[in-house]
Amino acid sequence: MRIEVIRAWPRRHESVTVDLAEGATVADAVAASGMDDGSHVAVAVFGEKVEVAQVLREGDRVELLRPLTMDPKEARRRRAVK
């Protein structure tokens, strides 16, 4: 089955498509992608946070989530001031 693995930064992103056997997990997809550099704090499938033991289905998109650089509420406050 084909799985897309994505990681993103503020102005760029990387995307890799991997072919895995049926029953593969999120951890399998991340390992196969070569993107497991330890910088992500969580993973999501189509924007929904999941555990790495989650079994994937054909066409799923696994997203590597990086840590927040700023509290979202504080970021909104700063934008509102401008």
PyMOL Python script that loads the backbone (N, CA, C, O; Angstrom):
from pymol import cmd

cmd.read_pdbstr("""\
ATOM      1  N   MET A   1       0.844  -1.177   0.000  1.00  0.00           N
ATOM      2  CA  MET A   1       0.000   0.000   0.000  1.00  0.00           C
ATOM      3  C   MET A   1       0.885   1.234   0.000  1.00  0.00           C
ATOM      4  O   MET A   1       1.988   1.221   0.547  1.00  0.00           O
ATOM      5  N   ARG A   2       0.398   2.291  -0.611  1.00  0.00           N
ATOM      6  CA  ARG A   2       1.163   3.539  -0.729  1.00  0.00           C
ATOM      7  C   ARG A   2       0.756   4.487   0.396  1.00  0.00           C
ATOM      8  O   ARG A   2      -0.427   4.738   0.627  1.00  0.00           O
ATOM      9  N   ILE A   3       1.769   5.005   1.088  1.00  0.00           N
ATOM     10  CA  ILE A   3       1.573   5.934   2.200  1.00  0.00           C
ATOM     11  C   ILE A   3       2.444   7.148   1.944  1.00  0.00           C
ATOM     12  O   ILE A   3       3.595   7.010   1.530  1.00  0.00           O
ATOM     13  N   GLU A   4       1.910   8.333   2.185  1.00  0.00           N
ATOM     14  CA  GLU A   4       2.684   9.566   2.059  1.00  0.00           C
ATOM     15  C   GLU A   4       3.112  10.020   3.452  1.00  0.00           C
ATOM     16  O   GLU A   4       2.296  10.065   4.373  1.00  0.00           O
ATOM     17  N   VAL A   5       4.383  10.353   3.601  1.00  0.00           N
ATOM     18  CA  VAL A   5       4.912  10.857   4.864  1.00  0.00           C
ATOM     19  C   VAL A   5       5.390  12.285   4.623  1.00  0.00           C
ATOM     20  O   VAL A   5       6.137  12.555   3.682  1.00  0.00           O
ATOM     21  N   ILE A   6       4.944  13.197   5.495  1.00  0.00           N
ATOM     22  CA  ILE A   6       5.219  14.625   5.305  1.00  0.00           C
ATOM     23  C   ILE A   6       5.795  15.223   6.579  1.00  0.00           C
ATOM     24  O   ILE A   6       5.387  14.869   7.685  1.00  0.00           O
ATOM     25  N   ARG A   7       6.740  16.128   6.413  1.00  0.00           N
ATOM     26  CA  ARG A   7       7.156  17.000   7.510  1.00  0.00           C
ATOM     27  C   ARG A   7       7.256  18.404   6.937  1.00  0.00           C
ATOM     28  O   ARG A   7       7.617  18.591   5.775  1.00  0.00           O
ATOM     29  N   ALA A   8       6.932  19.390   7.771  1.00  0.00           N
ATOM     30  CA  ALA A   8       6.849  20.760   7.272  1.00  0.00           C
ATOM     31  C   ALA A   8       7.507  21.741   8.227  1.00  0.00           C
ATOM     32  O   ALA A   8       7.590  21.518   9.435  1.00  0.00           O
ATOM     33  N   TRP A   9       7.967  22.826   7.643  1.00  0.00           N
ATOM     34  CA  TRP A   9       8.514  23.970   8.363  1.00  0.00           C
ATOM     35  C   TRP A   9       7.723  25.183   7.921  1.00  0.00           C
ATOM     36  O   TRP A   9       6.858  25.055   7.054  1.00  0.00           O
ATOM     37  N   PRO A  10       7.981  26.354   8.477  1.00  0.00           N
ATOM     38  CA  PRO A  10       7.164  27.522   8.124  1.00  0.00           C
ATOM     39  C   PRO A  10       7.044  27.815   6.625  1.00  0.00           C
ATOM     40  O   PRO A  10       5.962  28.189   6.171  1.00  0.00           O
ATOM     41  N   ARG A  11       8.105  27.659   5.850  1.00  0.00           N
ATOM     42  CA  ARG A  11       8.011  28.029   4.439  1.00  0.00           C
ATOM     43  C   ARG A  11       8.421  26.920   3.468  1.00  0.00           C
ATOM     44  O   ARG A  11       8.654  27.188   2.290  1.00  0.00           O
ATOM     45  N   ARG A  12       8.510  25.694   3.947  1.00  0.00           N
ATOM     46  CA  ARG A  12       8.852  24.586   3.061  1.00  0.00           C
ATOM     47  C   ARG A  12       8.345  23.277   3.654  1.00  0.00           C
ATOM     48  O   ARG A  12       7.979  23.213   4.828  1.00  0.00           O
ATOM     49  N   HIS A  13       8.331  22.247   2.835  1.00  0.00           N
ATOM     50  CA  HIS A  13       7.913  20.932   3.313  1.00  0.00           C
ATOM     51  C   HIS A  13       8.632  19.845   2.522  1.00  0.00           C
ATOM     52  O   HIS A  13       9.154  20.092   1.435  1.00  0.00           O
ATOM     53  N   GLU A  14       8.651  18.661   3.073  1.00  0.00           N
ATOM     54  CA  GLU A  14       9.187  17.482   2.402  1.00  0.00           C
ATOM     55  C   GLU A  14       8.092  16.429   2.384  1.00  0.00           C
ATOM     56  O   GLU A  14       7.334  16.286   3.344  1.00  0.00           O
ATOM     57  N   SER A  15       8.020  15.702   1.295  1.00  0.00           N
ATOM     58  CA  SER A  15       7.026  14.653   1.164  1.00  0.00           C
ATOM     59  C   SER A  15       7.677  13.436   0.511  1.00  0.00           C
ATOM     60  O   SER A  15       8.374  13.557  -0.496  1.00  0.00           O
ATOM     61  N   VAL A  16       7.442  12.273   1.093  1.00  0.00           N
ATOM     62  CA  VAL A  16       7.975  11.022   0.562  1.00  0.00           C
ATOM     63  C   VAL A  16       6.833  10.018   0.504  1.00  0.00           C
ATOM     64  O   VAL A  16       6.053   9.905   1.450  1.00  0.00           O
ATOM     65  N   THR A  17       6.735   9.300  -0.587  1.00  0.00           N
ATOM     66  CA  THR A  17       5.750   8.225  -0.702  1.00  0.00           C
ATOM     67  C   THR A  17       6.486   6.900  -0.525  1.00  0.00           C
ATOM     68  O   THR A  17       7.499   6.641  -1.174  1.00  0.00           O
ATOM     69  N   VAL A  18       5.954   6.075   0.364  1.00  0.00           N
ATOM     70  CA  VAL A  18       6.569   4.768   0.633  1.00  0.00           C
ATOM     71  C   VAL A  18       5.560   3.662   0.342  1.00  0.00           C
ATOM     72  O   VAL A  18       4.354   3.844   0.505  1.00  0.00           O
ATOM     73  N   ASP A  19       6.071   2.526  -0.087  1.00  0.00           N
ATOM     74  CA  ASP A  19       5.237   1.340  -0.314  1.00  0.00           C
ATOM     75  C   ASP A  19       5.450   0.393   0.846  1.00  0.00           C
ATOM     76  O   ASP A  19       6.577  -0.024   1.113  1.00  0.00           O
ATOM     77  N   LEU A  20       4.375   0.051   1.538  1.00  0.00           N
ATOM     78  CA  LEU A  20       4.445  -0.811   2.713  1.00  0.00           C
ATOM     79  C   LEU A  20       3.476  -1.976   2.564  1.00  0.00           C
ATOM     80  O   LEU A  20       2.541  -1.928   1.764  1.00  0.00           O
ATOM     81  N   ALA A  21       3.712  -3.013   3.341  1.00  0.00           N
ATOM     82  CA  ALA A  21       2.826  -4.176   3.349  1.00  0.00           C
ATOM     83  C   ALA A  21       1.551  -3.846   4.124  1.00  0.00           C
ATOM     84  O   ALA A  21       1.546  -2.957   4.975  1.00  0.00           O
ATOM     85  N   GLU A  22       0.486  -4.560   3.827  1.00  0.00           N
ATOM     86  CA  GLU A  22      -0.760  -4.411   4.585  1.00  0.00           C
ATOM     87  C   GLU A  22      -0.478  -4.644   6.066  1.00  0.00           C
ATOM     88  O   GLU A  22       0.324  -5.508   6.421  1.00  0.00           O
ATOM     89  N   GLY A  23      -1.129  -3.881   6.919  1.00  0.00           N
ATOM     90  CA  GLY A  23      -0.937  -4.022   8.355  1.00  0.00           C
ATOM     91  C   GLY A  23       0.216  -3.202   8.903  1.00  0.00           C
ATOM     92  O   GLY A  23       0.520  -3.287  10.093  1.00  0.00           O
ATOM     93  N   ALA A  24       0.865  -2.408   8.055  1.00  0.00           N
ATOM     94  CA  ALA A  24       1.980  -1.569   8.507  1.00  0.00           C
ATOM     95  C   ALA A  24       1.474  -0.477   9.445  1.00  0.00           C
ATOM     96  O   ALA A  24       0.330  -0.034   9.344  1.00  0.00           O
ATOM     97  N   THR A  25       2.330  -0.058  10.340  1.00  0.00           N
ATOM     98  CA  THR A  25       1.967   0.964  11.321  1.00  0.00           C
ATOM     99  C   THR A  25       2.597   2.308  10.960  1.00  0.00           C
ATOM    100  O   THR A  25       3.404   2.414  10.038  1.00  0.00           O
ATOM    101  N   VAL A  26       2.203   3.319  11.712  1.00  0.00           N
ATOM    102  CA  VAL A  26       2.779   4.650  11.540  1.00  0.00           C
ATOM    103  C   VAL A  26       4.288   4.580  11.745  1.00  0.00           C
ATOM    104  O   VAL A  26       5.043   5.197  10.993  1.00  0.00           O
ATOM    105  N   ALA A  27       4.734   3.841  12.750  1.00  0.00           N
ATOM    106  CA  ALA A  27       6.172   3.704  13.009  1.00  0.00           C
ATOM    107  C   ALA A  27       6.892   3.104  11.805  1.00  0.00           C
ATOM    108  O   ALA A  27       7.998   3.530  11.473  1.00  0.00           O
ATOM    109  N   ASP A  28       6.276   2.120  11.146  1.00  0.00           N
ATOM    110  CA  ASP A  28       6.872   1.511   9.950  1.00  0.00           C
ATOM    111  C   ASP A  28       7.016   2.549   8.839  1.00  0.00           C
ATOM    112  O   ASP A  28       8.043   2.597   8.162  1.00  0.00           O
ATOM    113  N   ALA A  29       5.998   3.371   8.652  1.00  0.00           N
ATOM    114  CA  ALA A  29       6.012   4.386   7.599  1.00  0.00           C
ATOM    115  C   ALA A  29       7.089   5.432   7.861  1.00  0.00           C
ATOM    116  O   ALA A  29       7.806   5.830   6.943  1.00  0.00           O
ATOM    117  N   VAL A  30       7.205   5.877   9.099  1.00  0.00           N
ATOM    118  CA  VAL A  30       8.213   6.883   9.447  1.00  0.00           C
ATOM    119  C   VAL A  30       9.607   6.306   9.228  1.00  0.00           C
ATOM    120  O   VAL A  30      10.478   6.976   8.672  1.00  0.00           O
ATOM    121  N   ALA A  31       9.820   5.079   9.660  1.00  0.00           N
ATOM    122  CA  ALA A  31      11.129   4.446   9.476  1.00  0.00           C
ATOM    123  C   ALA A  31      11.454   4.285   7.991  1.00  0.00           C
ATOM    124  O   ALA A  31      12.582   4.550   7.576  1.00  0.00           O
ATOM    125  N   ALA A  32      10.489   3.858   7.194  1.00  0.00           N
ATOM    126  CA  ALA A  32      10.710   3.649   5.761  1.00  0.00           C
ATOM    127  C   ALA A  32      10.955   4.957   5.018  1.00  0.00           C
ATOM    128  O   ALA A  32      11.614   4.964   3.978  1.00  0.00           O
ATOM    129  N   SER A  33      10.430   6.061   5.541  1.00  0.00           N
ATOM    130  CA  SER A  33      10.576   7.348   4.873  1.00  0.00           C
ATOM    131  C   SER A  33      11.977   7.923   5.004  1.00  0.00           C
ATOM    132  O   SER A  33      12.393   8.736   4.178  1.00  0.00           O
ATOM    133  N   GLY A  34      12.712   7.508   6.038  1.00  0.00           N
ATOM    134  CA  GLY A  34      14.031   8.075   6.282  1.00  0.00           C
ATOM    135  C   GLY A  34      13.990   9.438   6.935  1.00  0.00           C
ATOM    136  O   GLY A  34      15.020  10.106   7.035  1.00  0.00           O
ATOM    137  N   MET A  35      12.825   9.864   7.379  1.00  0.00           N
ATOM    138  CA  MET A  35      12.671  11.187   7.993  1.00  0.00           C
ATOM    139  C   MET A  35      12.735  11.161   9.516  1.00  0.00           C
ATOM    140  O   MET A  35      12.523  12.189  10.160  1.00  0.00           O
ATOM    141  N   ASP A  36      13.017  10.025  10.088  1.00  0.00           N
ATOM    142  CA  ASP A  36      13.014   9.899  11.543  1.00  0.00           C
ATOM    143  C   ASP A  36      14.322  10.421  12.126  1.00  0.00           C
ATOM    144  O   ASP A  36      15.211   9.648  12.483  1.00  0.00           O
ATOM    145  N   ASP A  37      14.426  11.749  12.216  1.00  0.00           N
ATOM    146  CA  ASP A  37      15.636  12.353  12.765  1.00  0.00           C
ATOM    147  C   ASP A  37      15.461  12.761  14.231  1.00  0.00           C
ATOM    148  O   ASP A  37      16.340  13.395  14.815  1.00  0.00           O
ATOM    149  N   GLY A  38      14.330  12.396  14.813  1.00  0.00           N
ATOM    150  CA  GLY A  38      14.087  12.683  16.221  1.00  0.00           C
ATOM    151  C   GLY A  38      13.584  14.088  16.502  1.00  0.00           C
ATOM    152  O   GLY A  38      13.388  14.445  17.663  1.00  0.00           O
ATOM    153  N   SER A  39      13.373  14.889  15.476  1.00  0.00           N
ATOM    154  CA  SER A  39      12.937  16.270  15.704  1.00  0.00           C
ATOM    155  C   SER A  39      11.425  16.399  15.868  1.00  0.00           C
ATOM    156  O   SER A  39      10.948  17.445  16.308  1.00  0.00           O
ATOM    157  N   HIS A  40      10.662  15.368  15.527  1.00  0.00           N
ATOM    158  CA  HIS A  40       9.207  15.465  15.666  1.00  0.00           C
ATOM    159  C   HIS A  40       8.785  15.042  17.080  1.00  0.00           C
ATOM    160  O   HIS A  40       9.416  14.188  17.703  1.00  0.00           O
ATOM    161  N   VAL A  41       7.714  15.656  17.563  1.00  0.00           N
ATOM    162  CA  VAL A  41       7.227  15.364  18.915  1.00  0.00           C
ATOM    163  C   VAL A  41       5.973  14.497  18.900  1.00  0.00           C
ATOM    164  O   VAL A  41       5.602  13.910  19.917  1.00  0.00           O
ATOM    165  N   ALA A  42       5.326  14.421  17.744  1.00  0.00           N
ATOM    166  CA  ALA A  42       4.109  13.622  17.612  1.00  0.00           C
ATOM    167  C   ALA A  42       3.892  13.314  16.137  1.00  0.00           C
ATOM    168  O   ALA A  42       4.577  13.850  15.266  1.00  0.00           O
ATOM    169  N   VAL A  43       2.928  12.445  15.875  1.00  0.00           N
ATOM    170  CA  VAL A  43       2.570  12.113  14.499  1.00  0.00           C
ATOM    171  C   VAL A  43       1.054  12.213  14.348  1.00  0.00           C
ATOM    172  O   VAL A  43       0.300  12.065  15.310  1.00  0.00           O
ATOM    173  N   ALA A  44       0.635  12.468  13.113  1.00  0.00           N
ATOM    174  CA  ALA A  44      -0.794  12.569  12.822  1.00  0.00           C
ATOM    175  C   ALA A  44      -1.065  11.874  11.496  1.00  0.00           C
ATOM    176  O   ALA A  44      -0.175  11.747  10.655  1.00  0.00           O
ATOM    177  N   VAL A  45      -2.300  11.429  11.319  1.00  0.00           N
ATOM    178  CA  VAL A  45      -2.756  10.894  10.046  1.00  0.00           C
ATOM    179  C   VAL A  45      -3.891  11.805   9.592  1.00  0.00           C
ATOM    180  O   VAL A  45      -4.929  11.892  10.248  1.00  0.00           O
ATOM    181  N   PHE A  46      -3.688  12.474   8.479  1.00  0.00           N
ATOM    182  CA  PHE A  46      -4.647  13.453   7.966  1.00  0.00           C
ATOM    183  C   PHE A  46      -5.039  14.466   9.044  1.00  0.00           C
ATOM    184  O   PHE A  46      -6.213  14.814   9.170  1.00  0.00           O
ATOM    185  N   GLY A  47      -4.059  14.940   9.820  1.00  0.00           N
ATOM    186  CA  GLY A  47      -4.296  15.996  10.800  1.00  0.00           C
ATOM    187  C   GLY A  47      -4.802  15.528  12.146  1.00  0.00           C
ATOM    188  O   GLY A  47      -4.932  16.344  13.060  1.00  0.00           O
ATOM    189  N   GLU A  48      -5.091  14.257  12.307  1.00  0.00           N
ATOM    190  CA  GLU A  48      -5.564  13.721  13.581  1.00  0.00           C
ATOM    191  C   GLU A  48      -4.403  13.039  14.294  1.00  0.00           C
ATOM    192  O   GLU A  48      -3.815  12.100  13.758  1.00  0.00           O
ATOM    193  N   LYS A  49      -4.070  13.498  15.488  1.00  0.00           N
ATOM    194  CA  LYS A  49      -2.953  12.942  16.238  1.00  0.00           C
ATOM    195  C   LYS A  49      -3.212  11.465  16.538  1.00  0.00           C
ATOM    196  O   LYS A  49      -4.302  11.092  16.973  1.00  0.00           O
ATOM    197  N   VAL A  50      -2.194  10.625  16.300  1.00  0.00           N
ATOM    198  CA  VAL A  50      -2.304   9.178  16.515  1.00  0.00           C
ATOM    199  C   VAL A  50      -1.045   8.673  17.213  1.00  0.00           C
ATOM    200  O   VAL A  50      -0.033   9.369  17.295  1.00  0.00           O
ATOM    201  N   GLU A  51      -1.136   7.459  17.705  1.00  0.00           N
ATOM    202  CA  GLU A  51       0.026   6.781  18.283  1.00  0.00           C
ATOM    203  C   GLU A  51       0.798   6.095  17.157  1.00  0.00           C
ATOM    204  O   GLU A  51       0.238   5.815  16.098  1.00  0.00           O
ATOM    205  N   VAL A  52       2.077   5.827  17.385  1.00  0.00           N
ATOM    206  CA  VAL A  52       2.894   5.210  16.337  1.00  0.00           C
ATOM    207  C   VAL A  52       2.486   3.771  16.049  1.00  0.00           C
ATOM    208  O   VAL A  52       2.878   3.220  15.020  1.00  0.00           O
ATOM    209  N   ALA A  53       1.713   3.152  16.927  1.00  0.00           N
ATOM    210  CA  ALA A  53       1.245   1.785  16.704  1.00  0.00           C
ATOM    211  C   ALA A  53      -0.009   1.726  15.838  1.00  0.00           C
ATOM    212  O   ALA A  53      -0.492   0.636  15.531  1.00  0.00           O
ATOM    213  N   GLN A  54      -0.541   2.874  15.440  1.00  0.00           N
ATOM    214  CA  GLN A  54      -1.745   2.941  14.608  1.00  0.00           C
ATOM    215  C   GLN A  54      -1.501   2.210  13.284  1.00  0.00           C
ATOM    216  O   GLN A  54      -0.494   2.450  12.618  1.00  0.00           O
ATOM    217  N   VAL A  55      -2.414   1.325  12.907  1.00  0.00           N
ATOM    218  CA  VAL A  55      -2.318   0.611  11.629  1.00  0.00           C
ATOM    219  C   VAL A  55      -2.816   1.538  10.532  1.00  0.00           C
ATOM    220  O   VAL A  55      -3.837   2.209  10.686  1.00  0.00           O
ATOM    221  N   LEU A  56      -2.088   1.568   9.428  1.00  0.00           N
ATOM    222  CA  LEU A  56      -2.412   2.462   8.317  1.00  0.00           C
ATOM    223  C   LEU A  56      -3.259   1.770   7.260  1.00  0.00           C
ATOM    224  O   LEU A  56      -3.311   0.544   7.171  1.00  0.00           O
ATOM    225  N   ARG A  57      -3.928   2.612   6.455  1.00  0.00           N
ATOM    226  CA  ARG A  57      -4.705   2.112   5.319  1.00  0.00           C
ATOM    227  C   ARG A  57      -4.142   2.735   4.039  1.00  0.00           C
ATOM    228  O   ARG A  57      -3.460   3.759   4.086  1.00  0.00           O
ATOM    229  N   GLU A  58      -4.427   2.121   2.926  1.00  0.00           N
ATOM    230  CA  GLU A  58      -3.983   2.610   1.618  1.00  0.00           C
ATOM    231  C   GLU A  58      -4.300   4.098   1.470  1.00  0.00           C
ATOM    232  O   GLU A  58      -5.424   4.532   1.725  1.00  0.00           O
ATOM    233  N   GLY A  59      -3.298   4.873   1.054  1.00  0.00           N
ATOM    234  CA  GLY A  59      -3.505   6.282   0.772  1.00  0.00           C
ATOM    235  C   GLY A  59      -3.421   7.212   1.972  1.00  0.00           C
ATOM    236  O   GLY A  59      -3.604   8.419   1.813  1.00  0.00           O
ATOM    237  N   ASP A  60      -3.151   6.700   3.162  1.00  0.00           N
ATOM    238  CA  ASP A  60      -3.035   7.567   4.344  1.00  0.00           C
ATOM    239  C   ASP A  60      -1.865   8.535   4.186  1.00  0.00           C
ATOM    240  O   ASP A  60      -0.885   8.248   3.499  1.00  0.00           O
ATOM    241  N   ARG A  61      -1.995   9.681   4.837  1.00  0.00           N
ATOM    242  CA  ARG A  61      -0.926  10.683   4.863  1.00  0.00           C
ATOM    243  C   ARG A  61      -0.463  10.822   6.302  1.00  0.00           C
ATOM    244  O   ARG A  61      -1.227  11.267   7.159  1.00  0.00           O
ATOM    245  N   VAL A  62       0.772  10.448   6.577  1.00  0.00           N
ATOM    246  CA  VAL A  62       1.357  10.538   7.910  1.00  0.00           C
ATOM    247  C   VAL A  62       2.106  11.867   8.003  1.00  0.00           C
ATOM    248  O   VAL A  62       2.940  12.178   7.152  1.00  0.00           O
ATOM    249  N   GLU A  63       1.805  12.642   9.035  1.00  0.00           N
ATOM    250  CA  GLU A  63       2.429  13.949   9.208  1.00  0.00           C
ATOM    251  C   GLU A  63       3.295  13.936  10.461  1.00  0.00           C
ATOM    252  O   GLU A  63       2.828  13.569  11.539  1.00  0.00           O
ATOM    253  N   LEU A  64       4.543  14.331  10.320  1.00  0.00           N
ATOM    254  CA  LEU A  64       5.453  14.437  11.457  1.00  0.00           C
ATOM    255  C   LEU A  64       5.285  15.836  12.041  1.00  0.00           C
ATOM    256  O   LEU A  64       5.505  16.835  11.356  1.00  0.00           O
ATOM    257  N   LEU A  65       4.899  15.896  13.297  1.00  0.00           N
ATOM    258  CA  LEU A  65       4.594  17.175  13.939  1.00  0.00           C
ATOM    259  C   LEU A  65       5.792  17.652  14.739  1.00  0.00           C
ATOM    260  O   LEU A  65       6.316  16.926  15.584  1.00  0.00           O
ATOM    261  N   ARG A  66       6.218  18.867  14.471  1.00  0.00           N
ATOM    262  CA  ARG A  66       7.358  19.432  15.191  1.00  0.00           C
ATOM    263  C   ARG A  66       6.860  20.223  16.396  1.00  0.00           C
ATOM    264  O   ARG A  66       5.678  20.561  16.464  1.00  0.00           O
ATOM    265  N   PRO A  67       7.738  20.522  17.339  1.00  0.00           N
ATOM    266  CA  PRO A  67       7.300  21.277  18.514  1.00  0.00           C
ATOM    267  C   PRO A  67       6.908  22.703  18.132  1.00  0.00           C
ATOM    268  O   PRO A  67       7.437  23.271  17.177  1.00  0.00           O
ATOM    269  N   LEU A  68       5.985  23.264  18.884  1.00  0.00           N
ATOM    270  CA  LEU A  68       5.580  24.652  18.658  1.00  0.00           C
ATOM    271  C   LEU A  68       6.710  25.576  19.075  1.00  0.00           C
ATOM    272  O   LEU A  68       7.381  25.338  20.079  1.00  0.00           O
ATOM    273  N   THR A  69       6.917  26.628  18.300  1.00  0.00           N
ATOM    274  CA  THR A  69       7.944  27.599  18.659  1.00  0.00           C
ATOM    275  C   THR A  69       7.379  28.702  19.543  1.00  0.00           C
ATOM    276  O   THR A  69       8.126  29.433  20.194  1.00  0.00           O
ATOM    277  N   MET A  70       6.053  28.816  19.559  1.00  0.00           N
ATOM    278  CA  MET A  70       5.389  29.837  20.361  1.00  0.00           C
ATOM    279  C   MET A  70       3.976  29.368  20.682  1.00  0.00           C
ATOM    280  O   MET A  70       3.354  28.650  19.898  1.00  0.00           O
ATOM    281  N   ASP A  71       3.488  29.773  21.819  1.00  0.00           N
ATOM    282  CA  ASP A  71       2.117  29.467  22.194  1.00  0.00           C
ATOM    283  C   ASP A  71       1.166  30.097  21.168  1.00  0.00           C
ATOM    284  O   ASP A  71       1.298  31.289  20.889  1.00  0.00           O
ATOM    285  N   PRO A  72       0.223  29.355  20.601  1.00  0.00           N
ATOM    286  CA  PRO A  72      -0.677  29.902  19.580  1.00  0.00           C
ATOM    287  C   PRO A  72      -1.457  31.131  20.042  1.00  0.00           C
ATOM    288  O   PRO A  72      -1.680  32.050  19.253  1.00  0.00           O
ATOM    289  N   LYS A  73      -1.868  31.160  21.289  1.00  0.00           N
ATOM    290  CA  LYS A  73      -2.606  32.330  21.789  1.00  0.00           C
ATOM    291  C   LYS A  73      -1.714  33.567  21.791  1.00  0.00           C
ATOM    292  O   LYS A  73      -2.156  34.658  21.429  1.00  0.00           O
ATOM    293  N   GLU A  74      -0.476  33.399  22.194  1.00  0.00           N
ATOM    294  CA  GLU A  74       0.468  34.521  22.204  1.00  0.00           C
ATOM    295  C   GLU A  74       0.742  35.002  20.788  1.00  0.00           C
ATOM    296  O   GLU A  74       0.842  36.206  20.554  1.00  0.00           O
ATOM    297  N   ALA A  75       0.865  34.086  19.847  1.00  0.00           N
ATOM    298  CA  ALA A  75       1.092  34.466  18.455  1.00  0.00           C
ATOM    299  C   ALA A  75      -0.073  35.291  17.924  1.00  0.00           C
ATOM    300  O   ALA A  75       0.140  36.279  17.222  1.00  0.00           O
ATOM    301  N   ARG A  76      -1.310  34.897  18.252  1.00  0.00           N
ATOM    302  CA  ARG A  76      -2.481  35.673  17.815  1.00  0.00           C
ATOM    303  C   ARG A  76      -2.485  37.056  18.451  1.00  0.00           C
ATOM    304  O   ARG A  76      -2.795  38.047  17.790  1.00  0.00           O
ATOM    305  N   ARG A  77      -2.140  37.123  19.735  1.00  0.00           N
ATOM    306  CA  ARG A  77      -2.090  38.436  20.394  1.00  0.00           C
ATOM    307  C   ARG A  77      -1.089  39.360  19.706  1.00  0.00           C
ATOM    308  O   ARG A  77      -1.385  40.533  19.476  1.00  0.00           O
ATOM    309  N   ARG A  78       0.084  38.844  19.381  1.00  0.00           N
ATOM    310  CA  ARG A  78       1.109  39.657  18.734  1.00  0.00           C
ATOM    311  C   ARG A  78       0.653  40.126  17.347  1.00  0.00           C
ATOM    312  O   ARG A  78       0.907  41.268  16.963  1.00  0.00           O
ATOM    313  N   ARG A  79      -0.018  39.245  16.599  1.00  0.00           N
ATOM    314  CA  ARG A  79      -0.519  39.655  15.282  1.00  0.00           C
ATOM    315  C   ARG A  79      -1.602  40.719  15.415  1.00  0.00           C
ATOM    316  O   ARG A  79      -1.676  41.629  14.590  1.00  0.00           O
ATOM    317  N   ALA A  80      -2.442  40.617  16.442  1.00  0.00           N
ATOM    318  CA  ALA A  80      -3.525  41.587  16.642  1.00  0.00           C
ATOM    319  C   ALA A  80      -2.969  42.964  16.978  1.00  0.00           C
ATOM    320  O   ALA A  80      -3.552  43.976  16.587  1.00  0.00           O
ATOM    321  N   VAL A  81      -1.863  43.019  17.688  1.00  0.00           N
ATOM    322  CA  VAL A  81      -1.243  44.296  18.048  1.00  0.00           C
ATOM    323  C   VAL A  81      -0.749  45.010  16.806  1.00  0.00           C
ATOM    324  O   VAL A  81      -0.833  46.234  16.713  1.00  0.00           O
ATOM    325  N   LYS A  82      -0.231  44.243  15.842  1.00  0.00           N
ATOM    326  CA  LYS A  82       0.270  44.850  14.593  1.00  0.00           C
ATOM    327  C   LYS A  82      -0.889  45.374  13.831  1.00  0.00           C
ATOM    328  O   LYS A  82      -0.716  45.929  12.746  1.00  0.00           O
TER     329      LYS A  82
END
""", "prot")
cmd.dss("prot")
cmd.show_as("cartoon", "prot")
cmd.util.cbc("prot")
cmd.orient("prot")
